[in-house]
Amino acid sequence: MTATLTAPPEGAAHRHKPERKTRWEYPALAALLIGTGIAYLCNLSASGWSNSFYSAAVQAGSVSWKAFFFGSSDAANSITVDKPPASLWLMELSVRAFGLNSWSILVPEVLLGVATVAVLWATVRRPFGPAAGLIAGLVLAVTPVAALMFRFNNPDALLVFLMVAATWAISRAVADGRWRWLVLTGALVGFGFLTKQLQVLLVVPPLALTYLIAGPPKLGKRIAQLFAAAAAMVVAAGWWLLAVELWPASSRPWIGGSQNNSILELTLGYNGFGRLSGNESGSVGPGGELPPGGNGMWGSTGITRMFEPAQGGQIAWLIPAALVGLVAGILLRGKAARTDARRASFIAWGGWLLVTGLVFSYMAGIFHQYYTVALAPAVAALVGAGAVAMWRERHRPWVNLLFALAVALTMATAWMLLSRSASWLPWLRWTVLAVGIVATVLVLVSSARQRLAVVAALAVAFAGLAGPTAYAVNTLTVGHSSPIPSAGPSVEGGFGQHGPGGDGRGMDGPGGGQMPQMPGGQAGPGGHGAPGGQPQGMRGGDGSEARGGMGGMFGTTEPSAQVIALLENNSDHFTWAAAASGSNSAAGFQLATELPVMPTGGFNGSDPSPTLAQFQQYVADGEIHYYIGGGGHGGPGGSSNNASSQIAQWVQENFTATEVDGVTLYDLTAPTAAS
């Protein structure tokens, strides 16, 4: 039995009483959290360094507190990564404690995944009961893109955790109207800004609207509390931004991803409004709608973008059910009090899904399929809350019809997504289709025949979860070691995944189109080889194939023992053991030697750091030992005239190349006689 939810008098602060505990709830929760942790830990080392761009920064921050604070790519602090450093801090503390290895980098991400499931359960459980909370947690855990990103070292794991935590805090504010919950909400959003900048702000309008509508105090106080939340957000994010802006540029690293060494430019440009418009200075390639066929480098924009091949298998499985659940939930709470906790929850999660989904669907700049992990908690919460709300009221004909519609749409979506990988588990789509049809019929008739209720519930659960669970399991079985990972098996028209049952079209772009010509002359991924050694862009740490990567352009080199020994020799006499064009070219050497390697041009090879004159001065002062050639002279986002390509050309003209185990090295302490 569940407790009856009663609203307090209008404007009165109150404590909302959560539904009563049941005997099975905590054992089920423990099974969910332990199972999630074990599943995410399985085969974790197969991903090796995952995104070596961030792993190199973690290595740097584990030996230099200055690199830790700024998020530098190397311990000598030449340039930062192109994001604030919050997501690196947990991993860097882990590496300081346990040493540099794949597990010490990735286990914190797994723990963030388990914590996110737990916080989501708590947030949904309070207004809707234990069944809704457990369903929401389970749906999040088996969402393919979540199973991918909570085992990966991109900033998204911490970002999603903080967004869910902020939603939990606003739900507590709706329950009792206390100032502390608003301040905590703002602080969590602010820390999310230090994780991935403006993306966290997508949840701000839904959360603010939720409290403005449903907060217990009078309107004036609610507005004042929201201003307090905004102030907390500014303080939580602003202290670091202010420190970076006030720090003398000559004694801090260059702000990676910016063209003018400005964190504000990075925030508002490359990581901000440029993502919406496609006008991103220093980007890896063009965005927006490009001819022929209307597909930009990051795929076509539009309302169906989340269902297209590149994104569909990551997140789309239960989006229709979530939207139906949102509509049903709002309608069911139509006559409830203004402060009704269930309606407030639907507003918060529904607003999150709609705002974030629409922005992702229409943004013309850089968009990767793994960004969709930011939709996963909202989808999971709406599925859990909506399913329980509709199940409880299925005796109403219109509710029962909506429930059946949700099941039918989920079945149809699963059929579409599984058909894109028809050679992978070919029986699964037919099973889901058959069970889905049966589940739809059972939902329609079980409201009048209670004996069928359990069978109907099991059929609905299979039809909804079989597809994403299978994709998630497939994701856990392989390594992912590229900046652009993708969950699940290879799909027709996807982003060049090359795994079991795949078509192996590593040159295909989003939507199946050929990747456009890259700035600087590189012909898309695969047209820009990593410098020497074994390219790691498509392989996991155990040598298994890692899908969803860009191949050579973003590949990471695994240098041989001879190359490592050469770079380590007399390294204590130099600030940088070596320099290389682009962060991914440098990362493999830095991770292998644990010595600073300067990435000229930053991640895309297009940042003006260092300039040719600065690099020449470093060489004259004896601060750089080697230059590692073969990085593409400017990197994937560069051109023949940028600083990184100018440096490469100057080195070639003034120093002699030596090839060691496939790696081209220039000893910068031994210029040619002509120079």
FENVEN-V515156 format. One record per residue. N is the residue number from 1. RES is the residue in one letter. SS is DSSP state (alpha for helix, beta for strand, coil for the rest). PSI is psi as a letter, one per 40 degrees, with the letter a starting at -180 (NA if undefined). NEAR is the number of other C-alpha atoms within 8 Angstrom. Layout:
N_RES_SS_PSI_NEAR ; N_RES_SS_PSI_NEAR
//
This chain:
1_M_coil_i_3 ; 2_T_coil_i_6 ; 3_A_coil_i_7 ; 4_T_coil_h_4 ; 5_L_coil_h_5 ; 6_T_coil_h_4 ; 7_A_coil_i_8 ; 8_P_coil_i_8 ; 9_P_coil_i_5 ; 10_E_coil_h_9 ; 11_G_coil_e_7 ; 12_A_coil_h_9 ; 13_A_coil_i_10 ; 14_H_coil_i_9 ; 15_R_coil_h_6 ; 16_H_coil_h_7 ; 17_K_coil_h_6 ; 18_P_coil_i_9 ; 19_E_coil_i_12 ; 20_R_coil_i_8 ; 21_K_coil_i_6 ; 22_T_coil_i_7 ; 23_R_alpha_d_6 ; 24_W_alpha_e_6 ; 25_E_alpha_d_9 ; 26_Y_alpha_d_8 ; 27_P_alpha_d_8 ; 28_A_alpha_d_9 ; 29_L_alpha_d_9 ; 30_A_alpha_d_8 ; 31_A_alpha_d_8 ; 32_L_alpha_d_11 ; 33_L_alpha_d_11 ; 34_I_alpha_d_8 ; 35_G_alpha_d_8 ; 36_T_alpha_d_10 ; 37_G_alpha_d_12 ; 38_I_alpha_d_8 ; 39_A_alpha_d_8 ; 40_Y_alpha_d_12 ; 41_L_alpha_d_10 ; 42_C_coil_h_7 ; 43_N_coil_f_9 ; 44_L_alpha_d_13 ; 45_S_alpha_e_11 ; 46_A_alpha_d_13 ; 47_S_alpha_e_16 ; 48_G_coil_b_12 ; 49_W_coil_e_12 ; 50_S_coil_b_14 ; 51_N_coil_h_12 ; 52_S_alpha_d_14 ; 53_F_alpha_d_13 ; 54_Y_alpha_d_12 ; 55_S_alpha_d_14 ; 56_A_alpha_d_14 ; 57_A_alpha_d_16 ; 58_V_alpha_d_16 ; 59_Q_alpha_d_15 ; 60_A_alpha_d_16 ; 61_G_alpha_e_18 ; 62_S_alpha_e_12 ; 63_V_alpha_e_8 ; 64_S_coil_h_9 ; 65_W_alpha_d_8 ; 66_K_alpha_d_9 ; 67_A_alpha_d_16 ; 68_F_alpha_d_16 ; 69_F_alpha_d_8 ; 70_F_alpha_e_11 ; 71_G_coil_f_14 ; 72_S_beta_i_16 ; 73_S_coil_d_18 ; 74_D_coil_i_18 ; 75_A_coil_e_14 ; 76_A_coil_e_8 ; 77_N_coil_f_12 ; 78_S_coil_d_14 ; 79_I_beta_i_14 ; 80_T_beta_i_17 ; 81_V_coil_i_17 ; 82_D_coil_f_10 ; 83_K_coil_i_12 ; 84_P_coil_i_13 ; 85_P_coil_e_13 ; 86_A_alpha_d_9 ; 87_S_alpha_d_12 ; 88_L_alpha_d_13 ; 89_W_alpha_d_11 ; 90_L_alpha_d_9 ; 91_M_alpha_d_13 ; 92_E_alpha_d_14 ; 93_L_alpha_d_9 ; 94_S_alpha_d_12 ; 95_V_alpha_d_15 ; 96_R_alpha_d_10 ; 97_A_alpha_d_6 ; 98_F_alpha_e_7 ; 99_G_coil_i_8 ; 100_L_coil_h_9 ; 101_N_coil_i_8 ; 102_S_alpha_d_11 ; 103_W_alpha_d_8 ; 104_S_alpha_d_13 ; 105_I_alpha_d_17 ; 106_L_alpha_d_13 ; 107_V_alpha_d_10 ; 108_P_alpha_d_11 ; 109_E_alpha_d_15 ; 110_V_alpha_d_13 ; 111_L_alpha_d_9 ; 112_L_alpha_d_12 ; 113_G_alpha_d_14 ; 114_V_alpha_d_11 ; 115_A_alpha_d_9 ; 116_T_alpha_d_12 ; 117_V_alpha_d_13 ; 118_A_alpha_d_10 ; 119_V_alpha_d_11 ; 120_L_alpha_d_16 ; 121_W_alpha_d_13 ; 122_A_alpha_d_10 ; 123_T_alpha_d_12 ; 124_V_alpha_d_16 ; 125_R_alpha_d_15 ; 126_R_alpha_d_12 ; 127_P_alpha_d_11 ; 128_F_alpha_e_14 ; 129_G_coil_i_13 ; 130_P_alpha_d_12 ; 131_A_alpha_d_10 ; 132_A_alpha_d_15 ; 133_G_alpha_d_19 ; 134_L_alpha_d_14 ; 135_I_alpha_d_11 ; 136_A_alpha_d_18 ; 137_G_alpha_d_15 ; 138_L_alpha_d_11 ; 139_V_alpha_d_12 ; 140_L_alpha_d_13 ; 141_A_alpha_d_11 ; 142_V_alpha_e_12 ; 143_T_coil_h_14 ; 144_P_alpha_d_16 ; 145_V_alpha_d_15 ; 146_A_alpha_d_13 ; 147_A_alpha_d_15 ; 148_L_alpha_d_14 ; 149_M_alpha_e_14 ; 150_F_coil_e_13 ; 151_R_coil_f_13 ; 152_F_coil_i_12 ; 153_N_coil_f_14 ; 154_N_coil_i_10 ; 155_P_coil_e_10 ; 156_D_alpha_d_11 ; 157_A_alpha_d_14 ; 158_L_alpha_d_12 ; 159_L_alpha_d_13 ; 160_V_alpha_d_12 ; 161_F_alpha_d_12 ; 162_L_alpha_d_12 ; 163_M_alpha_d_13 ; 164_V_alpha_d_12 ; 165_A_alpha_d_13 ; 166_A_alpha_d_13 ; 167_T_alpha_d_12 ; 168_W_alpha_d_12 ; 169_A_alpha_d_12 ; 170_I_alpha_d_13 ; 171_S_alpha_d_12 ; 172_R_alpha_d_10 ; 173_A_alpha_d_14 ; 174_V_alpha_d_14 ; 175_A_alpha_d_12 ; 176_D_alpha_e_11 ; 177_G_coil_e_13 ; 178_R_coil_i_8 ; 179_W_alpha_d_8 ; 180_R_alpha_d_6 ; 181_W_alpha_d_12 ; 182_L_alpha_d_15 ; 183_V_alpha_d_12 ; 184_L_alpha_d_12 ; 185_T_alpha_d_15 ; 186_G_alpha_d_17 ; 187_A_alpha_d_14 ; 188_L_alpha_d_14 ; 189_V_alpha_d_15 ; 190_G_alpha_d_15 ; 191_F_alpha_d_13 ; 192_G_alpha_d_14 ; 193_F_alpha_d_14 ; 194_L_alpha_e_13 ; 195_T_alpha_d_14 ; 196_K_alpha_f_13 ; 197_Q_alpha_b_13 ; 198_L_alpha_e_10 ; 199_Q_alpha_d_8 ; 200_V_alpha_d_13 ; 201_L_alpha_e_9 ; 202_L_alpha_d_10 ; 203_V_alpha_e_12 ; 204_V_alpha_d_9 ; 205_P_alpha_d_9 ; 206_P_alpha_d_14 ; 207_L_alpha_d_12 ; 208_A_alpha_d_9 ; 209_L_alpha_d_10 ; 210_T_alpha_d_13 ; 211_Y_alpha_d_13 ; 212_L_alpha_d_10 ; 213_I_alpha_d_9 ; 214_A_alpha_e_12 ; 215_G_coil_i_13 ; 216_P_coil_d_15 ; 217_P_coil_i_11 ; 218_K_coil_i_8 ; 219_L_alpha_d_7 ; 220_G_alpha_d_6 ; 221_K_alpha_d_8 ; 222_R_alpha_d_13 ; 223_I_alpha_d_9 ; 224_A_alpha_d_8 ; 225_Q_alpha_d_10 ; 226_L_alpha_d_10 ; 227_F_alpha_d_8 ; 228_A_alpha_d_11 ; 229_A_alpha_d_14 ; 230_A_alpha_d_9 ; 231_A_alpha_d_9 ; 232_A_alpha_d_13 ; 233_M_alpha_d_16 ; 234_V_alpha_d_10 ; 235_V_alpha_d_10 ; 236_A_alpha_d_12 ; 237_A_alpha_d_13 ; 238_G_alpha_d_9 ; 239_W_alpha_d_8 ; 240_W_alpha_d_8 ; 241_L_alpha_d_9 ; 242_L_alpha_d_8 ; 243_A_alpha_d_8 ; 244_V_alpha_d_9 ; 245_E_alpha_d_9 ; 246_L_alpha_d_6 ; 247_W_coil_h_8 ; 248_P_coil_h_7 ; 249_A_alpha_d_8 ; 250_S_alpha_e_5 ; 251_S_alpha_e_6 ; 252_R_coil_i_9 ; 253_P_coil_i_12 ; 254_W_beta_i_10 ; 255_I_coil_h_13 ; 256_G_coil_i_14 ; 257_G_coil_e_13 ; 258_S_coil_i_15 ; 259_Q_coil_e_10 ; 260_N_coil_f_5 ; 261_N_coil_f_10 ; 262_S_coil_h_10 ; 263_I_alpha_d_11 ; 264_L_alpha_d_6 ; 265_E_alpha_d_12 ; 266_L_alpha_d_15 ; 267_T_alpha_d_11 ; 268_L_alpha_d_10 ; 269_G_alpha_c_12 ; 270_Y_alpha_d_16 ; 271_N_alpha_e_12 ; 272_G_alpha_b_13 ; 273_F_alpha_d_9 ; 274_G_alpha_d_14 ; 275_R_alpha_d_16 ; 276_L_alpha_d_11 ; 277_S_alpha_d_10 ; 278_G_coil_e_13 ; 279_N_coil_g_8 ; 280_E_coil_h_10 ; 281_S_coil_h_9 ; 282_G_coil_e_13 ; 283_S_coil_i_11 ; 284_V_coil_e_10 ; 285_G_coil_i_8 ; 286_P_coil_i_9 ; 287_G_coil_a_13 ; 288_G_coil_a_16 ; 289_E_coil_h_11 ; 290_L_coil_i_10 ; 291_P_coil_i_7 ; 292_P_coil_i_5 ; 293_G_coil_e_5 ; 294_G_coil_e_8 ; 295_N_coil_h_14 ; 296_G_coil_a_13 ; 297_M_coil_d_13 ; 298_W_coil_e_14 ; 299_G_coil_i_11 ; 300_S_coil_i_11 ; 301_T_coil_i_12 ; 302_G_coil_i_7 ; 303_I_coil_d_8 ; 304_T_coil_e_8 ; 305_R_alpha_d_10 ; 306_M_alpha_e_11 ; 307_F_alpha_e_9 ; 308_E_coil_i_9 ; 309_P_alpha_d_15 ; 310_A_alpha_d_12 ; 311_Q_alpha_d_14 ; 312_G_alpha_d_12 ; 313_G_alpha_e_15 ; 314_Q_alpha_d_16 ; 315_I_alpha_e_16 ; 316_A_alpha_e_12 ; 317_W_alpha_d_14 ; 318_L_alpha_e_12 ; 319_I_alpha_d_9 ; 320_P_alpha_d_11 ; 321_A_alpha_d_12 ; 322_A_alpha_d_13 ; 323_L_alpha_d_10 ; 324_V_alpha_d_13 ; 325_G_alpha_d_16 ; 326_L_alpha_d_12 ; 327_V_alpha_d_8 ; 328_A_alpha_d_13 ; 329_G_alpha_d_14 ; 330_I_alpha_d_11 ; 331_L_alpha_d_7 ; 332_L_alpha_d_7 ; 333_R_coil_e_10 ; 334_G_coil_d_6 ; 335_K_coil_e_5 ; 336_A_coil_i_7 ; 337_A_coil_i_7 ; 338_R_coil_d_7 ; 339_T_coil_e_13 ; 340_D_coil_h_11 ; 341_A_alpha_d_12 ; 342_R_alpha_d_9 ; 343_R_alpha_d_10 ; 344_A_alpha_d_15 ; 345_S_alpha_d_12 ; 346_F_alpha_d_13 ; 347_I_alpha_d_12 ; 348_A_alpha_d_13 ; 349_W_alpha_d_13 ; 350_G_alpha_d_13 ; 351_G_alpha_d_13 ; 352_W_alpha_d_14 ; 353_L_alpha_d_11 ; 354_L_alpha_d_8 ; 355_V_alpha_d_11 ; 356_T_alpha_d_12 ; 357_G_alpha_d_11 ; 358_L_alpha_d_9 ; 359_V_alpha_d_9 ; 360_F_alpha_d_9 ; 361_S_alpha_d_12 ; 362_Y_alpha_e_10 ; 363_M_coil_h_14 ; 364_A_coil_e_14 ; 365_G_coil_a_15 ; 366_I_coil_h_10 ; 367_F_coil_h_10 ; 368_H_coil_i_7 ; 369_Q_alpha_d_10 ; 370_Y_alpha_e_12 ; 371_Y_alpha_d_8 ; 372_T_alpha_e_12 ; 373_V_alpha_d_14 ; 374_A_alpha_e_9 ; 375_L_alpha_d_12 ; 376_A_alpha_d_13 ; 377_P_alpha_d_13 ; 378_A_alpha_d_11 ; 379_V_alpha_d_14 ; 380_A_alpha_d_15 ; 381_A_alpha_d_14 ; 382_L_alpha_d_17 ; 383_V_alpha_d_15 ; 384_G_alpha_d_16 ; 385_A_alpha_d_15 ; 386_G_alpha_d_14 ; 387_A_alpha_d_12 ; 388_V_alpha_d_11 ; 389_A_alpha_d_11 ; 390_M_alpha_d_15 ; 391_W_alpha_d_9 ; 392_R_alpha_d_7 ; 393_E_coil_f_9 ; 394_R_coil_e_11 ; 395_H_coil_e_9 ; 396_R_coil_h_7 ; 397_P_alpha_d_7 ; 398_W_alpha_d_6 ; 399_V_alpha_d_12 ; 400_N_alpha_d_16 ; 401_L_alpha_d_9 ; 402_L_alpha_d_11 ; 403_F_alpha_d_15 ; 404_A_alpha_d_12 ; 405_L_alpha_d_10 ; 406_A_alpha_d_12 ; 407_V_alpha_d_15 ; 408_A_alpha_d_11 ; 409_L_alpha_d_10 ; 410_T_alpha_d_14 ; 411_M_alpha_d_14 ; 412_A_alpha_d_9 ; 413_T_alpha_d_11 ; 414_A_alpha_d_13 ; 415_W_alpha_d_12 ; 416_M_alpha_d_8 ; 417_L_alpha_d_12 ; 418_L_alpha_d_11 ; 419_S_alpha_d_8 ; 420_R_coil_e_10 ; 421_S_coil_f_13 ; 422_A_coil_d_8 ; 423_S_coil_e_6 ; 424_W_coil_h_8 ; 425_L_coil_g_7 ; 426_P_alpha_d_8 ; 427_W_alpha_d_6 ; 428_L_alpha_d_9 ; 429_R_alpha_d_13 ; 430_W_alpha_d_9 ; 431_T_alpha_d_8 ; 432_V_alpha_d_15 ; 433_L_alpha_d_12 ; 434_A_alpha_d_8 ; 435_V_alpha_d_12 ; 436_G_alpha_d_15 ; 437_I_alpha_d_10 ; 438_V_alpha_d_9 ; 439_A_alpha_d_14 ; 440_T_alpha_d_13 ; 441_V_alpha_d_9 ; 442_L_alpha_d_12 ; 443_V_alpha_d_13 ; 444_L_alpha_d_10 ; 445_V_alpha_e_8 ; 446_S_alpha_d_12 ; 447_S_coil_d_11 ; 448_A_coil_e_6 ; 449_R_coil_g_8 ; 450_Q_alpha_d_7 ; 451_R_alpha_d_6 ; 452_L_alpha_e_9 ; 453_A_alpha_d_12 ; 454_V_alpha_d_7 ; 455_V_alpha_d_8 ; 456_A_alpha_d_12 ; 457_A_alpha_d_9 ; 458_L_alpha_d_8 ; 459_A_alpha_d_12 ; 460_V_alpha_d_13 ; 461_A_alpha_d_9 ; 462_F_alpha_d_11 ; 463_A_alpha_d_16 ; 464_G_alpha_d_14 ; 465_L_alpha_e_10 ; 466_A_alpha_d_10 ; 467_G_alpha_d_14 ; 468_P_alpha_d_13 ; 469_T_alpha_d_11 ; 470_A_alpha_d_8 ; 471_Y_alpha_d_13 ; 472_A_alpha_d_16 ; 473_V_alpha_d_8 ; 474_N_alpha_d_11 ; 475_T_alpha_d_13 ; 476_L_alpha_e_14 ; 477_T_coil_e_7 ; 478_V_coil_i_14 ; 479_G_coil_i_20 ; 480_H_coil_h_19 ; 481_S_coil_g_19 ; 482_S_coil_i_17 ; 483_P_coil_e_12 ; 484_I_coil_g_10 ; 485_P_coil_i_12 ; 486_S_coil_h_15 ; 487_A_coil_i_16 ; 488_G_coil_i_11 ; 489_P_coil_i_14 ; 490_S_coil_h_16 ; 491_V_coil_i_11 ; 492_E_coil_h_10 ; 493_G_coil_e_13 ; 494_G_coil_a_14 ; 495_F_coil_f_14 ; 496_G_coil_f_18 ; 497_Q_coil_i_17 ; 498_H_coil_g_14 ; 499_G_coil_a_11 ; 500_P_coil_h_7 ; 501_G_coil_e_9 ; 502_G_coil_i_12 ; 503_D_coil_e_9 ; 504_G_coil_e_9 ; 505_R_coil_g_8 ; 506_G_coil_e_12 ; 507_M_coil_e_10 ; 508_D_beta_i_14 ; 509_G_coil_a_14 ; 510_P_alpha_h_14 ; 511_G_alpha_e_14 ; 512_G_alpha_e_11 ; 513_G_coil_i_9 ; 514_Q_beta_h_7 ; 515_M_coil_h_11 ; 516_P_coil_i_8 ; 517_Q_coil_h_8 ; 518_M_coil_i_12 ; 519_P_coil_h_11 ; 520_G_coil_e_11 ; 521_G_coil_e_7 ; 522_Q_coil_h_11 ; 523_A_coil_g_11 ; 524_G_coil_a_12 ; 525_P_coil_h_14 ; 526_G_coil_d_12 ; 527_G_coil_e_9 ; 528_H_coil_g_13 ; 529_G_coil_i_12 ; 530_A_coil_i_14 ; 531_P_coil_h_12 ; 532_G_coil_i_12 ; 533_G_coil_a_11 ; 534_Q_beta_h_8 ; 535_P_beta_h_13 ; 536_Q_coil_e_11 ; 537_G_coil_d_14 ; 538_M_coil_e_16 ; 539_R_beta_i_15 ; 540_G_coil_i_19 ; 541_G_coil_d_12 ; 542_D_coil_e_10 ; 543_G_coil_e_7 ; 544_S_coil_i_10 ; 545_E_beta_h_12 ; 546_A_coil_h_17 ; 547_R_coil_i_17 ; 548_G_coil_e_15 ; 549_G_coil_i_17 ; 550_M_coil_e_16 ; 551_G_alpha_b_12 ; 552_G_alpha_d_14 ; 553_M_alpha_d_13 ; 554_F_alpha_e_13 ; 555_G_coil_i_16 ; 556_T_coil_h_15 ; 557_T_beta_h_15 ; 558_E_beta_g_11 ; 559_P_coil_i_13 ; 560_S_coil_i_8 ; 561_A_alpha_d_6 ; 562_Q_alpha_d_8 ; 563_V_alpha_d_11 ; 564_I_alpha_d_12 ; 565_A_alpha_d_8 ; 566_L_alpha_d_7 ; 567_L_alpha_d_11 ; 568_E_alpha_d_10 ; 569_N_coil_h_6 ; 570_N_coil_f_6 ; 571_S_alpha_d_12 ; 572_D_alpha_e_5 ; 573_H_alpha_e_6 ; 574_F_coil_i_11 ; 575_T_coil_d_10 ; 576_W_beta_h_14 ; 577_A_beta_d_14 ; 578_A_beta_i_13 ; 579_A_beta_i_14 ; 580_A_beta_i_15 ; 581_S_beta_h_21 ; 582_G_coil_i_17 ; 583_S_alpha_d_17 ; 584_N_alpha_d_13 ; 585_S_alpha_d_16 ; 586_A_alpha_d_14 ; 587_A_alpha_d_16 ; 588_G_alpha_d_14 ; 589_F_alpha_d_14 ; 590_Q_alpha_d_13 ; 591_L_alpha_d_11 ; 592_A_alpha_d_9 ; 593_T_alpha_d_9 ; 594_E_coil_f_9 ; 595_L_coil_i_11 ; 596_P_coil_h_13 ; 597_V_beta_h_14 ; 598_M_beta_h_12 ; 599_P_beta_g_18 ; 600_T_beta_h_15 ; 601_G_coil_e_18 ; 602_G_coil_a_17 ; 603_F_coil_d_15 ; 604_N_coil_e_17 ; 605_G_coil_e_16 ; 606_S_coil_e_18 ; 607_D_coil_h_16 ; 608_P_coil_f_10 ; 609_S_coil_h_12 ; 610_P_coil_i_12 ; 611_T_coil_i_10 ; 612_L_alpha_d_10 ; 613_A_alpha_d_7 ; 614_Q_alpha_d_8 ; 615_F_alpha_d_10 ; 616_Q_alpha_d_8 ; 617_Q_alpha_d_8 ; 618_Y_alpha_d_10 ; 619_V_alpha_d_12 ; 620_A_alpha_d_7 ; 621_D_coil_e_6 ; 622_G_coil_f_9 ; 623_E_coil_e_11 ; 624_I_beta_h_14 ; 625_H_beta_d_14 ; 626_Y_beta_i_13 ; 627_Y_beta_h_13 ; 628_I_beta_h_14 ; 629_G_coil_i_12 ; 630_G_coil_e_11 ; 631_G_coil_e_15 ; 632_G_coil_e_10 ; 633_H_coil_g_14 ; 634_G_coil_e_22 ; 635_G_coil_i_17 ; 636_P_coil_d_15 ; 637_G_coil_e_15 ; 638_G_coil_a_17 ; 639_S_coil_i_13 ; 640_S_coil_e_9 ; 641_N_coil_e_6 ; 642_N_coil_i_11 ; 643_A_alpha_d_16 ; 644_S_alpha_d_22 ; 645_S_alpha_d_16 ; 646_Q_alpha_d_13 ; 647_I_alpha_d_11 ; 648_A_alpha_d_12 ; 649_Q_alpha_d_9 ; 650_W_alpha_d_8 ; 651_V_alpha_d_10 ; 652_Q_alpha_d_9 ; 653_E_alpha_e_7 ; 654_N_alpha_e_10 ; 655_F_beta_i_13 ; 656_T_beta_h_9 ; 657_A_beta_h_9 ; 658_T_beta_h_7 ; 659_E_beta_h_8 ; 660_V_beta_h_9 ; 661_D_coil_f_9 ; 662_G_coil_e_7 ; 663_V_beta_h_14 ; 664_T_beta_h_13 ; 665_L_beta_i_12 ; 666_Y_beta_h_13 ; 667_D_beta_h_12 ; 668_L_beta_e_11 ; 669_T_beta_e_8 ; 670_A_beta_g_6 ; 671_P_beta_i_10 ; 672_T_coil_i_8 ; 673_A_coil_d_4 ; 674_A_coil_d_4 ; 675_S_coil_NA_7
//
